[in-house]
């Protein structure tokens, strides 16, 4: 760490939060490798925030890898592209990670072809205007690859009247177990910088800051070497703490700016993007290609061959786990990390754009008494952990009484981003985060 970083280092964090065991040693040192192609892919039309895509192919139609197969249905939507060369088997409702079945395009993979990306066209990104850049980002189907799945072109479209000073590049990857962003910063730094330049032009940002936790100093060193003499892009080191990767908290840590309650980063002159998202833009947009695969950390005690794998979108968990040596049952599977990830109950759920990790727990690693919920003892640990300074204890009591309006209007439930800190520290095993998720959904239904 150089002197420039050391002087303000103690200030580069936020108040509260937690320090769960990292468990990153399983995969942090393993380079990205390609997972074998599956016999078929299941591509949900709803795998991002906003409106689902509209299919433009029909059953029986042959498609090549990279070819558009669904178009955007309005501004809050993105197109889909074939992740394999094969034939469209059907378009039907299939299981999803969230539970309900969703309309999906099923493609049977051709075994005899090399599965090269056959679709695309070279173009000069530097000649595109800001409006054309936004259109090109939507054209490639990019969404936030850090887990949120928000359409990237929408996030880069700054509302009129706001000026962006800083592009904040999120390389914290604070979730335990996950190491995809870490490996991308080490192995794909040039495309990351190209994507940063694209995002800076699209938003009008004057500078960019890459935020990286101090448990990834090898990535910090490599990024600084790749940036070289450029003065408008820098790397900021922050303390390793969960949830450091939350965009509002990262803005506070590195820029000491407060995003107002219920507000957005652009209100303080900042746009935040994940490193995987920007590396994808830097790699795909000059070739006029769409996103058809992503890096996924597959790890956990229930995996014999953990690693960071390049996985075609639509690959089912069943195929993935066959390749990495899975032992256990579907009840121990988590998409994402252990703090904000979602459990799945079917091995036929596919990897989508927002899936950054597949965590496989063994039976021995699961705490079986965690399902026993006890009364709140008013210890205050949840208040000390909440990174946005809410009162999770009071919110939990209101949730039990279904007083959703009070939660939202008087206790700022909307500021909760479901990080899981309160549930993690609760000695009574109260699933506060799940309560809040249900309360938000119920409140939205009431006011809509």
C-alpha positions as CSV (number, residue, x, y, z in Angstrom):
1,X,0.0,0.0,0.0
2,X,1.5,3.4,-1.0
3,X,1.5,6.5,1.2
4,X,-1.4,8.1,-0.7
5,X,-3.6,5.2,0.3
6,X,-2.3,4.8,3.9
7,X,-3.1,8.4,5.1
8,X,-6.9,8.3,4.6
9,X,-7.2,4.6,5.0
10,X,-9.0,4.5,8.3
11,X,-11.8,6.7,6.9
12,X,-12.4,4.5,3.9
13,X,-15.3,2.5,5.4
14,X,-18.9,3.1,6.7
15,X,-20.5,2.8,10.1
16,X,-21.9,-0.5,11.3
17,X,-21.9,-3.6,9.1
18,X,-20.6,-7.1,10.0
19,X,-17.5,-9.3,9.4
20,X,-18.7,-12.8,8.4
21,X,-16.0,-15.4,7.6
22,X,-14.8,-14.8,4.0
23,X,-14.4,-18.4,2.8
24,X,-12.8,-17.0,-0.4
25,X,-9.7,-19.2,-0.2
26,X,-11.5,-22.0,-2.0
27,X,-11.4,-20.1,-5.3
28,X,-9.6,-16.8,-5.0
29,X,-6.4,-18.3,-6.5
30,X,-8.1,-20.3,-9.2
31,X,-8.1,-18.8,-12.8
32,X,-11.2,-18.6,-14.8
33,X,-11.9,-21.8,-16.8
34,X,-14.7,-22.7,-19.2
35,X,-17.4,-25.1,-18.1
36,X,-18.3,-27.8,-20.8
37,X,-21.3,-26.8,-22.9
38,X,-24.6,-28.3,-21.7
39,X,-26.8,-30.5,-24.0
40,X,-29.5,-27.7,-23.8
41,X,-29.9,-24.3,-22.3
42,X,-33.0,-22.7,-20.8
43,X,-33.1,-18.9,-21.3
44,X,-35.8,-17.2,-19.3
45,X,-37.2,-14.1,-20.9
46,X,-37.5,-12.4,-17.5
47,X,-34.0,-12.5,-16.0
48,X,-33.5,-8.8,-15.3
49,X,-35.3,-5.9,-13.6
50,X,-38.0,-4.5,-15.8
51,X,-40.1,-6.0,-18.6
52,X,-39.3,-9.4,-20.0
53,X,-37.9,-9.7,-23.5
54,X,-40.1,-10.7,-26.5
55,X,-39.1,-13.9,-28.4
56,X,-38.3,-13.4,-32.1
57,X,-37.6,-17.1,-32.8
58,X,-39.9,-20.1,-33.2
59,X,-39.6,-23.8,-32.2
60,X,-37.6,-25.7,-34.8
61,X,-35.6,-22.7,-35.8
62,X,-31.8,-23.1,-36.0
63,X,-29.8,-20.4,-34.2
64,X,-26.0,-19.7,-34.0
65,X,-24.2,-18.7,-30.8
66,X,-24.6,-14.9,-30.2
67,X,-27.7,-14.5,-32.5
68,X,-30.5,-12.4,-31.1
69,X,-33.4,-14.6,-30.0
70,X,-35.6,-12.1,-28.1
71,X,-36.0,-8.3,-28.5
72,X,-36.3,-5.6,-25.8
73,X,-39.9,-4.8,-24.9
74,X,-39.5,-1.1,-24.3
75,X,-36.8,1.0,-22.6
76,X,-36.9,-1.0,-19.3
77,X,-36.0,-4.2,-21.1
78,X,-33.0,-5.8,-22.9
79,X,-32.7,-8.3,-25.7
80,X,-31.6,-11.9,-25.3
81,X,-29.0,-13.8,-27.4
82,X,-28.4,-17.5,-28.1
83,X,-25.7,-18.8,-25.7
84,X,-25.2,-21.9,-27.9
85,X,-25.5,-23.0,-31.5
86,X,-28.4,-25.3,-31.9
87,X,-32.1,-25.5,-32.5
88,X,-35.0,-23.9,-30.6
89,X,-36.7,-26.9,-29.0
90,X,-39.6,-25.0,-27.5
91,X,-40.8,-21.8,-25.9
92,X,-42.6,-22.6,-22.6
93,X,-42.8,-21.9,-18.9
94,X,-39.9,-23.3,-16.9
95,X,-38.8,-23.2,-13.3
96,X,-37.0,-20.1,-12.1
97,X,-34.8,-19.3,-9.1
98,X,-37.6,-17.2,-7.6
99,X,-40.1,-20.0,-7.6
100,X,-42.8,-19.3,-10.2
101,X,-42.3,-20.7,-13.7
102,X,-41.4,-18.1,-16.4
103,X,-41.6,-18.2,-20.1
104,X,-38.3,-19.4,-21.5
105,X,-36.6,-20.3,-24.8
106,X,-35.1,-23.8,-24.7
107,X,-32.3,-24.5,-27.2
108,X,-30.9,-27.9,-27.8
109,X,-27.1,-27.7,-28.4
110,X,-25.5,-29.1,-31.5
111,X,-22.7,-31.4,-30.5
112,X,-20.8,-31.4,-33.7
113,X,-20.0,-27.7,-33.9
114,X,-17.2,-25.9,-32.1
115,X,-19.6,-23.4,-30.3
116,X,-17.6,-20.4,-31.5
117,X,-19.5,-17.1,-31.3
118,X,-20.7,-16.8,-34.9
119,X,-22.6,-13.5,-34.6
120,X,-21.2,-10.0,-34.5
121,X,-19.6,-7.1,-36.4
122,X,-16.6,-4.9,-35.7
123,X,-17.4,-1.3,-35.0
124,X,-15.6,1.9,-33.8
125,X,-17.1,2.7,-30.4
126,X,-15.2,6.1,-30.4
127,X,-17.5,7.4,-33.2
128,X,-20.7,6.9,-31.3
129,X,-22.5,9.8,-29.6
130,X,-23.7,9.5,-26.0
131,X,-27.2,8.6,-27.2
132,X,-25.8,6.0,-29.6
133,X,-23.7,4.5,-26.8
134,X,-26.8,4.1,-24.7
135,X,-28.6,2.3,-27.5
136,X,-25.5,0.1,-28.1
137,X,-25.4,-0.9,-24.4
138,X,-29.1,-1.9,-24.6
139,X,-28.5,-3.7,-27.8
140,X,-25.9,-6.0,-26.2
141,X,-28.4,-7.0,-23.5
142,X,-26.2,-6.0,-20.6
143,X,-27.6,-5.9,-17.1
144,X,-25.9,-5.5,-13.7
145,X,-23.8,-8.6,-13.3
146,X,-23.2,-8.0,-9.6
147,X,-26.5,-9.6,-8.7
148,X,-29.1,-6.8,-9.1
149,X,-29.8,-7.4,-12.8
150,X,-30.8,-3.8,-13.5
151,X,-30.6,-2.9,-17.2
152,X,-27.2,-1.2,-17.6
153,X,-28.4,1.3,-20.3
154,X,-31.1,2.6,-18.0
155,X,-28.5,3.2,-15.2
156,X,-26.2,5.0,-17.6
157,X,-29.1,7.2,-18.8
158,X,-28.7,10.1,-16.4
159,X,-31.9,12.1,-15.9
160,X,-31.9,15.7,-17.2
161,X,-30.8,18.3,-14.8
162,X,-28.1,16.1,-13.1
163,X,-24.4,16.2,-13.9
164,X,-22.2,13.2,-13.2
165,X,-18.8,13.9,-11.7
166,X,-17.7,10.4,-10.8
167,X,-18.2,6.9,-12.2
168,X,-17.9,4.6,-9.2
169,X,-16.7,1.1,-10.3
170,X,-17.6,-1.5,-7.7
171,X,-14.9,-4.2,-7.3
172,X,-15.5,-4.9,-3.6
173,X,-17.2,-8.3,-3.9
174,X,-17.9,-8.3,-0.2
175,X,-20.2,-11.5,-0.2
176,X,-18.4,-14.5,1.4
177,X,-17.3,-17.2,-1.0
178,X,-17.6,-15.2,-4.2
179,X,-14.5,-14.4,-6.2
180,X,-15.6,-13.7,-9.8
181,X,-15.0,-10.0,-9.7
182,X,-11.6,-10.6,-8.1
183,X,-10.5,-12.9,-10.9
184,X,-11.9,-10.6,-13.6
185,X,-9.9,-7.7,-12.2
186,X,-6.8,-9.9,-12.4
187,X,-7.5,-11.5,-15.8
188,X,-9.6,-9.0,-17.8
189,X,-8.3,-5.6,-16.7
190,X,-7.9,-4.2,-20.2
191,X,-11.6,-4.9,-21.1
192,X,-12.6,-3.5,-17.7
193,X,-10.8,-0.2,-18.5
194,X,-12.4,-0.1,-22.0
195,X,-15.8,-0.6,-20.4
196,X,-15.0,2.2,-17.9
197,X,-14.2,4.6,-20.8
198,X,-17.5,3.6,-22.5
199,X,-19.5,4.3,-19.3
200,X,-17.7,7.6,-18.6
201,X,-18.6,8.8,-22.1
202,X,-22.2,7.6,-21.8
203,X,-22.7,9.4,-18.5
204,X,-20.4,12.4,-19.0
205,X,-18.4,11.5,-15.9
206,X,-15.2,13.4,-15.5
207,X,-13.4,10.7,-13.5
208,X,-13.7,7.2,-12.3
209,X,-12.8,5.4,-9.1
210,X,-12.5,1.6,-8.8
211,X,-13.4,0.6,-5.2
212,X,-11.6,-2.6,-4.1
213,X,-11.5,-4.1,-0.6
214,X,-8.2,-4.5,1.1
215,X,-8.4,-8.3,0.9
216,X,-7.7,-8.1,-2.8
217,X,-4.4,-6.1,-2.9
218,X,-3.1,-8.2,-5.8
219,X,-6.0,-6.8,-7.9
220,X,-5.3,-3.3,-6.7
221,X,-1.7,-3.6,-7.8
222,X,-2.6,-5.1,-11.2
223,X,-5.3,-2.5,-11.9
224,X,-2.9,0.4,-11.1
225,X,-0.3,-1.1,-13.4
226,X,-2.9,-1.4,-16.2
227,X,-4.1,2.1,-15.7
228,X,-0.6,3.4,-15.9
229,X,-0.3,7.2,-16.3
230,X,-4.0,8.0,-16.7
231,X,-5.1,10.6,-14.2
232,X,-8.9,10.4,-14.6
233,X,-9.1,6.7,-13.4
234,X,-7.9,5.7,-10.0
235,X,-8.2,2.7,-7.6
236,X,-9.5,3.4,-4.1
237,X,-8.8,0.8,-1.3
238,X,-11.6,0.3,1.3
239,X,-11.7,-1.8,4.4
240,X,-13.0,-5.4,4.1
241,X,-16.4,-5.3,5.7
242,X,-19.9,-6.5,4.7
243,X,-21.8,-4.9,2.9
244,X,-19.0,-2.6,1.6
245,X,-20.2,-3.4,-2.0
246,X,-23.6,-1.6,-1.6
247,X,-23.4,1.4,-3.9
248,X,-24.6,4.0,-1.4
249,X,-22.1,2.7,1.2
250,X,-19.2,2.6,-1.3
251,X,-20.0,6.2,-2.2
252,X,-19.8,7.1,1.4
253,X,-16.6,5.2,2.0
254,X,-14.7,6.6,-1.0
255,X,-16.2,10.0,-1.7
256,X,-17.7,10.9,1.7
257,X,-21.0,11.7,0.0
258,X,-24.4,10.8,1.4
259,X,-27.1,9.6,-1.0
260,X,-30.4,10.9,0.5
261,X,-33.0,8.6,1.9
262,X,-35.0,7.2,-1.0
263,X,-32.7,8.9,-3.4
264,X,-30.3,7.8,-6.2
265,X,-26.5,8.1,-6.6
266,X,-26.9,10.5,-9.6
267,X,-28.4,13.0,-7.1
268,X,-24.9,13.4,-5.7
269,X,-23.1,13.3,-9.0
270,X,-22.3,9.6,-9.1
271,X,-23.1,6.5,-11.2
272,X,-22.2,3.1,-9.9
273,X,-21.4,0.0,-12.0
274,X,-20.0,-3.4,-11.2
275,X,-16.6,-4.5,-12.6
276,X,-18.1,-7.5,-14.3
277,X,-20.7,-5.4,-16.1
278,X,-18.1,-2.9,-17.4
279,X,-15.6,-5.6,-18.4
280,X,-18.5,-7.2,-20.4
281,X,-19.2,-3.9,-22.1
282,X,-15.5,-3.4,-23.0
283,X,-15.4,-6.9,-24.5
284,X,-18.7,-7.1,-26.3
285,X,-19.5,-3.6,-27.6
286,X,-16.6,-3.2,-30.1
287,X,-17.7,-6.5,-31.7
288,X,-21.4,-5.6,-31.6
289,X,-22.1,-8.8,-29.7
290,X,-24.5,-9.6,-26.9
291,X,-23.9,-11.2,-23.5
292,X,-24.2,-14.9,-23.8
293,X,-22.1,-16.2,-20.9
294,X,-20.7,-15.0,-17.5
295,X,-18.2,-16.0,-14.9
296,X,-19.7,-17.8,-11.9
297,X,-18.0,-18.8,-8.7
298,X,-19.1,-22.4,-8.0
299,X,-17.9,-23.3,-4.5
300,X,-18.8,-24.5,-1.0
301,X,-18.2,-27.6,1.1
302,X,-20.5,-29.7,-1.1
303,X,-18.3,-29.2,-4.2
304,X,-15.3,-31.4,-5.0
305,X,-14.0,-29.1,-7.8
306,X,-14.6,-25.5,-6.8
307,X,-13.6,-22.7,-9.2
308,X,-14.5,-19.7,-11.2
309,X,-16.2,-21.0,-14.4
310,X,-17.2,-19.3,-17.6
311,X,-20.8,-20.6,-18.0
312,X,-23.2,-20.2,-20.9
313,X,-26.4,-18.5,-19.9
314,X,-29.2,-20.9,-19.5
315,X,-27.0,-23.8,-18.2
316,X,-28.9,-25.7,-15.6
317,X,-27.7,-26.3,-12.1
318,X,-28.0,-30.0,-12.8
319,X,-25.4,-29.8,-15.6
320,X,-23.1,-27.5,-13.5
321,X,-23.1,-29.8,-10.5
322,X,-22.4,-32.8,-12.6
323,X,-19.2,-31.2,-13.8
324,X,-17.9,-30.0,-10.5
325,X,-18.6,-33.0,-8.3
326,X,-21.7,-32.3,-6.3
327,X,-22.7,-34.3,-3.2
328,X,-25.9,-33.5,-1.3
329,X,-29.4,-32.4,-2.2
330,X,-31.0,-29.4,-3.8
331,X,-32.0,-28.0,-0.4
332,X,-28.4,-26.9,0.2
333,X,-28.0,-24.8,-3.0
334,X,-27.8,-21.0,-2.9
335,X,-27.6,-18.8,-6.0
336,X,-25.3,-15.9,-5.1
337,X,-23.7,-15.5,-1.8
338,X,-24.8,-16.7,1.7
339,X,-25.9,-13.2,2.8
340,X,-28.1,-12.0,-0.1
341,X,-28.4,-15.1,-2.2
342,X,-31.6,-17.2,-2.8
343,X,-32.0,-20.9,-2.1
344,X,-33.4,-23.1,-4.9
345,X,-35.4,-26.3,-4.7
346,X,-34.8,-27.6,-8.3
347,X,-31.7,-28.6,-10.2
348,X,-33.5,-27.5,-13.4
349,X,-33.1,-23.8,-12.5
350,X,-30.8,-22.1,-15.1
351,X,-27.9,-19.7,-14.6
352,X,-29.1,-16.2,-15.7
353,X,-27.3,-12.9,-16.2
354,X,-27.6,-11.9,-12.5
355,X,-26.2,-15.2,-11.1
356,X,-22.6,-14.5,-9.8
357,X,-22.3,-17.6,-7.7
358,X,-23.5,-21.1,-7.0
359,X,-22.9,-22.0,-3.3
360,X,-23.2,-25.7,-2.4
361,X,-23.4,-26.4,1.2
362,X,-22.9,-29.9,2.7
363,X,-25.3,-31.4,5.2
364,X,-22.6,-31.0,7.9
365,X,-22.1,-27.3,7.2
366,X,-25.8,-26.4,7.6
367,X,-26.9,-25.3,11.1
368,X,-29.9,-27.4,11.8
369,X,-31.2,-25.4,14.8
370,X,-31.3,-22.2,12.8
371,X,-35.0,-22.7,12.0
372,X,-35.9,-22.3,15.6
373,X,-37.1,-18.8,16.2
374,X,-37.1,-17.2,19.6
375,X,-38.7,-14.0,20.9
376,X,-36.7,-10.7,20.5
377,X,-34.6,-10.1,23.6
378,X,-34.1,-6.4,22.8
379,X,-30.3,-6.8,22.7
380,X,-29.8,-4.1,20.1
381,X,-27.3,-6.1,18.0
382,X,-29.4,-5.6,14.8
383,X,-29.3,-1.8,15.3
384,X,-25.5,-1.9,15.7
385,X,-25.2,-4.0,12.5
386,X,-27.6,-2.2,10.2
387,X,-25.5,-0.2,7.7
388,X,-28.3,2.3,6.9
389,X,-29.1,2.9,10.5
390,X,-32.7,1.5,10.6
391,X,-34.3,-0.2,13.6
392,X,-34.7,-3.8,12.4
393,X,-36.1,-4.9,15.8
394,X,-39.0,-2.5,15.6
395,X,-39.5,-3.2,11.9
396,X,-39.7,-6.9,12.7
397,X,-42.4,-6.3,15.3
398,X,-44.4,-4.3,12.9
399,X,-44.0,-7.0,10.2
400,X,-45.4,-9.6,12.6
401,X,-48.5,-7.4,13.0
402,X,-48.6,-6.7,9.2
403,X,-48.4,-3.0,9.8
404,X,-46.7,-2.5,6.4
405,X,-47.7,1.2,6.0
406,X,-46.0,2.1,9.3
407,X,-42.9,0.2,8.3
408,X,-42.7,2.0,5.0
409,X,-43.8,5.5,6.0
410,X,-42.5,6.0,9.5
411,X,-39.6,3.6,9.7
412,X,-38.1,3.9,6.2
413,X,-38.4,0.3,5.1
414,X,-37.6,1.4,1.5
415,X,-34.0,2.2,2.6
416,X,-33.5,-1.5,3.5
417,X,-31.6,-3.2,0.7
418,X,-31.9,-6.7,2.3
419,X,-28.2,-7.1,3.0
420,X,-29.0,-9.7,5.8
421,X,-26.8,-8.1,8.5
422,X,-29.7,-8.0,11.0
423,X,-30.6,-11.6,10.5
424,X,-26.9,-12.6,10.7
425,X,-26.4,-11.1,14.2
426,X,-29.8,-11.9,15.7
427,X,-29.3,-14.3,18.6
428,X,-32.9,-15.3,18.5
429,X,-32.7,-16.5,14.9
430,X,-35.4,-14.1,13.8
431,X,-35.4,-14.0,9.9
432,X,-35.7,-10.2,9.8
433,X,-34.5,-9.9,6.2
434,X,-37.2,-12.3,5.0
435,X,-39.8,-10.4,7.0
436,X,-38.8,-7.2,5.3
437,X,-38.8,-8.7,1.8
438,X,-42.4,-9.9,2.4
439,X,-43.4,-6.5,3.8
440,X,-42.0,-4.7,0.8
441,X,-43.9,-6.9,-1.6
442,X,-47.1,-6.6,0.4
443,X,-46.8,-2.8,0.7
444,X,-46.2,-2.4,-3.1
445,X,-49.4,-4.5,-3.7
446,X,-51.4,-2.2,-1.4
447,X,-50.3,1.0,-2.9
448,X,-50.3,-0.1,-6.6
